[in-house]
Amino acid sequence: MESRTKLRTLCETRWTSRADSLYTFKTAFPVVIHALEQLEDDVDQKAKQYLSAIMKFDFIISLVIAEHIMKSTVYLSVFLQGKECDLVEAMKECKVVVDVLRQERADESVWDELYQSAVDIGQPLNIQESMPRRVGRQCHRDNYPVDTPKQYWRVATYLPFIDHMIQELESRLLSPEDRFNGQYLLPRVVNNITQEQIVAIYETYEDDMNVSLDVFKAEILRWKMRWARMKSCADAFTPM
């Protein structure tokens, strides 16, 4: 288990913890089953319920899919939670994650590998690949026109999860991207601001500012000079 000795507690706010928790659970799945079976022998009713819930192929394939997709967001999550987070750079990383997810969505070999991983996890435990039974009329879940479990779990779980993740990243992070350009007005970076960035900031916040673009440019220049003077004074009084 690569030095992991216990399951990780799921944190509701840190996505990196979610990915790591899922990976540890997937890796330790046979150990978890064995532990629950021992507890069930000791007449532990909760253990019996947990065992019944996870000794199913739909649980295993969902675990494999969730762990793989969440893993793609780990670096972005670390970036966003860093103390020196640059939101503009974070948006660039977010676009990379979205591109990766879209590429994997179109690459059937990725799904082949994930599905085989779920099958390999279940085989030693006699958990065979399966899918819900199709009926003539279904009220609580969709009937998909597929013939095999592999096709079913791709269209029922894998593709919807990827699409949902892409949609969430775009709506939560990428849609307000232009507003993050305001970060270039911070004192520590304002001296590096470009004319293109100034125009982008003005166009984003134009409705909130009762000034022209020329006045806005002049104000930024004034603050660049002001912060440069303050920095020079601070450096002059800094002991060697």
C-alpha positions as CSV (number, residue, x, y, z in Angstrom):
1,M,0.0,0.0,0.0
2,E,3.0,2.3,-0.4
3,S,3.5,3.1,3.3
4,R,-0.2,3.6,3.9
5,T,-1.2,1.8,7.1
6,K,-4.9,3.0,7.5
7,L,-7.8,4.5,5.7
8,R,-7.9,8.2,5.4
9,T,-10.7,10.3,7.0
10,L,-12.6,12.0,4.3
11,C,-12.3,15.8,4.4
12,E,-15.4,17.7,3.0
13,T,-13.4,20.7,1.9
14,R,-10.0,19.5,0.6
15,W,-10.2,17.7,-2.7
16,T,-6.7,16.4,-2.4
17,S,-7.8,14.5,0.7
18,R,-10.7,13.0,-1.3
19,A,-8.5,11.7,-4.1
20,D,-6.0,10.3,-1.5
21,S,-8.9,8.7,0.5
22,L,-10.3,7.0,-2.6
23,Y,-6.9,5.8,-3.7
24,T,-6.2,4.3,-0.3
25,F,-9.6,2.6,-0.1
26,K,-9.2,1.2,-3.6
27,T,-5.7,-0.1,-2.8
28,A,-6.8,-1.6,0.5
29,F,-10.1,-3.0,-0.7
30,P,-9.2,-6.7,-0.1
31,V,-8.0,-5.8,3.4
32,V,-11.2,-3.9,4.1
33,I,-13.3,-6.8,3.0
34,H,-11.3,-9.2,5.3
35,A,-11.7,-6.9,8.3
36,L,-15.4,-6.5,7.8
37,E,-15.8,-10.3,7.4
38,Q,-14.1,-10.8,10.7
39,L,-16.3,-8.2,12.4
40,E,-19.4,-9.8,10.8
41,D,-18.3,-13.1,12.4
42,D,-18.3,-11.3,15.7
43,V,-22.0,-10.4,15.0
44,D,-21.3,-6.8,14.2
45,Q,-24.5,-5.6,12.3
46,K,-22.9,-2.5,10.9
47,A,-20.1,-4.5,9.5
48,K,-22.6,-6.8,7.8
49,Q,-24.3,-3.8,6.2
50,Y,-21.1,-2.3,5.0
51,L,-19.9,-5.6,3.6
52,S,-23.2,-6.0,1.7
53,A,-22.9,-2.5,0.3
54,I,-19.3,-2.8,-1.1
55,M,-19.3,-6.4,-2.2
56,K,-20.9,-5.4,-5.5
57,F,-19.5,-4.6,-8.9
58,D,-21.4,-1.3,-9.1
59,F,-19.5,-0.1,-6.0
60,I,-16.1,-1.2,-7.3
61,I,-16.5,0.4,-10.7
62,S,-17.8,3.6,-9.1
63,L,-14.8,3.6,-6.8
64,V,-12.4,3.1,-9.7
65,I,-14.0,5.9,-11.8
66,A,-14.2,8.4,-8.9
67,E,-10.6,7.8,-7.8
68,H,-9.3,8.3,-11.4
69,I,-11.2,11.4,-12.1
70,M,-10.6,13.1,-8.8
71,K,-6.9,12.3,-9.2
72,S,-6.8,14.7,-12.1
73,T,-7.7,17.6,-9.9
74,V,-5.1,17.1,-7.2
75,Y,-2.4,19.5,-8.5
76,L,-5.1,22.2,-9.2
77,S,-6.4,21.8,-5.6
78,V,-3.0,22.2,-4.1
79,F,-2.4,25.2,-6.3
80,L,-5.6,26.9,-5.3
81,Q,-5.0,26.2,-1.6
82,G,-1.4,27.6,-1.6
83,K,-0.7,30.7,0.4
84,E,0.9,32.4,-2.6
85,C,-1.9,31.4,-5.0
86,D,-1.8,33.2,-8.3
87,L,-5.4,33.0,-9.6
88,V,-4.4,33.8,-13.2
89,E,-1.9,30.9,-13.2
90,A,-4.6,28.8,-11.4
91,M,-6.9,29.4,-14.4
92,K,-4.3,28.2,-16.8
93,E,-3.9,25.0,-14.7
94,C,-7.7,24.6,-14.6
95,K,-7.7,24.7,-18.4
96,V,-5.1,22.0,-18.5
97,V,-7.2,19.8,-16.2
98,V,-10.3,20.3,-18.5
99,D,-8.3,19.5,-21.6
100,V,-7.0,16.3,-19.9
101,L,-10.5,15.2,-18.9
102,R,-11.9,15.9,-22.4
103,Q,-9.0,13.9,-24.0
104,E,-9.6,11.0,-21.7
105,R,-13.3,11.1,-22.4
106,A,-12.6,10.6,-26.1
107,D,-9.9,8.0,-25.6
108,E,-11.6,4.6,-25.3
109,S,-8.3,3.0,-24.2
110,V,-8.5,4.9,-20.9
111,W,-11.9,3.5,-20.2
112,D,-10.7,0.0,-21.2
113,E,-8.0,0.2,-18.6
114,L,-10.3,1.6,-15.8
115,Y,-12.8,-1.1,-16.5
116,Q,-10.2,-3.9,-16.4
117,S,-8.9,-2.5,-13.1
118,A,-12.4,-2.9,-11.6
119,V,-12.7,-6.4,-12.9
120,D,-9.3,-7.3,-11.5
121,I,-10.3,-6.0,-8.1
122,G,-13.5,-8.0,-8.0
123,Q,-12.2,-11.4,-9.4
124,P,-10.3,-12.5,-6.3
125,L,-13.4,-11.8,-4.2
126,N,-15.8,-13.6,-6.6
127,I,-17.4,-10.3,-7.5
128,Q,-18.4,-10.6,-11.2
129,E,-18.9,-7.8,-13.6
130,S,-22.6,-7.0,-13.9
131,M,-25.1,-4.3,-14.7
132,P,-28.7,-3.5,-13.5
133,R,-31.4,-5.5,-15.2
134,R,-33.2,-3.7,-18.0
135,V,-37.0,-3.5,-17.8
136,G,-39.7,-2.3,-20.2
137,R,-40.5,0.8,-18.1
138,Q,-38.1,2.3,-15.6
139,C,-39.0,5.2,-13.3
140,H,-36.0,5.4,-10.9
141,R,-33.1,5.1,-13.3
142,D,-32.4,5.3,-17.1
143,N,-32.5,2.3,-19.4
144,Y,-29.5,2.5,-21.7
145,P,-29.5,0.8,-25.1
146,V,-26.4,-1.3,-24.3
147,D,-25.7,-5.0,-24.2
148,T,-22.7,-5.4,-21.9
149,P,-21.7,-4.3,-18.4
150,K,-18.7,-2.5,-19.9
151,Q,-20.8,-0.4,-22.2
152,Y,-23.4,0.2,-19.5
153,W,-21.0,1.6,-16.9
154,R,-19.3,3.8,-19.5
155,V,-22.5,5.6,-20.5
156,A,-24.2,5.4,-17.1
157,T,-21.4,6.5,-14.8
158,Y,-18.0,7.3,-16.4
159,L,-19.1,9.8,-19.1
160,P,-21.6,11.6,-16.9
161,F,-19.0,12.0,-14.1
162,I,-16.4,13.4,-16.5
163,D,-19.0,15.8,-18.0
164,H,-20.1,16.9,-14.5
165,M,-16.5,17.6,-13.5
166,I,-15.8,19.6,-16.6
167,Q,-19.0,21.6,-16.1
168,E,-18.2,22.3,-12.5
169,L,-14.6,23.5,-13.3
170,E,-15.8,25.7,-16.1
171,S,-18.7,27.3,-14.1
172,R,-16.8,27.7,-10.8
173,L,-13.4,28.7,-12.1
174,L,-13.2,29.5,-15.8
175,S,-16.4,31.5,-16.3
176,P,-15.3,34.3,-13.9
177,E,-11.7,34.2,-15.3
178,D,-11.6,37.8,-16.5
179,R,-12.3,39.1,-13.0
180,F,-9.2,37.4,-11.7
181,N,-7.1,39.9,-13.8
182,G,-7.7,42.3,-11.0
183,Q,-4.9,40.5,-9.2
184,Y,-2.4,42.4,-11.3
185,L,-3.3,45.5,-9.3
186,L,-1.7,44.1,-6.2
187,P,1.3,46.1,-5.0
188,R,3.8,43.3,-5.4
189,V,2.9,42.7,-9.1
190,V,1.5,46.0,-10.4
191,N,4.8,47.2,-11.8
192,N,4.7,44.3,-14.2
193,I,1.2,45.0,-15.5
194,T,0.9,45.3,-19.3
195,Q,-1.3,47.6,-21.4
196,E,-3.3,44.6,-22.5
197,Q,-4.0,43.6,-18.9
198,I,-5.0,47.1,-18.0
199,V,-7.6,47.2,-20.8
200,A,-8.9,43.7,-19.8
201,I,-9.3,44.9,-16.2
202,Y,-11.1,48.0,-17.3
203,E,-13.5,46.2,-19.7
204,T,-14.3,43.7,-16.9
205,Y,-15.1,46.3,-14.3
206,E,-16.2,49.2,-16.5
207,D,-19.8,49.1,-15.2
208,D,-18.5,49.7,-11.7
209,M,-16.2,52.5,-12.5
210,N,-17.4,56.0,-13.4
211,V,-14.2,56.9,-15.3
212,S,-12.8,56.6,-18.8
213,L,-10.1,54.2,-19.9
214,D,-7.5,57.0,-20.1
215,V,-8.3,58.1,-16.5
216,F,-8.0,54.5,-15.4
217,K,-4.6,54.1,-17.0
218,A,-3.4,57.3,-15.4
219,E,-4.6,56.1,-12.0
220,I,-2.7,52.8,-12.4
221,L,0.5,54.8,-13.4
222,R,0.1,56.9,-10.3
223,W,-0.1,53.9,-8.1
224,K,2.8,52.2,-9.8
225,M,4.9,55.3,-9.0
226,R,3.6,55.5,-5.5
227,W,4.4,51.8,-4.7
228,A,7.8,52.2,-6.3
229,R,8.6,55.1,-4.0
230,M,7.4,53.3,-0.9
231,K,9.5,50.3,-1.8
232,S,12.5,52.5,-2.4
233,C,12.0,54.1,1.0
234,A,11.5,50.7,2.7
235,D,14.7,49.4,1.1
236,A,16.7,52.4,2.2
237,F,15.8,51.9,5.8
238,T,16.3,48.1,5.7
239,P,19.4,47.2,7.7
240,M,22.1,45.3,5.8
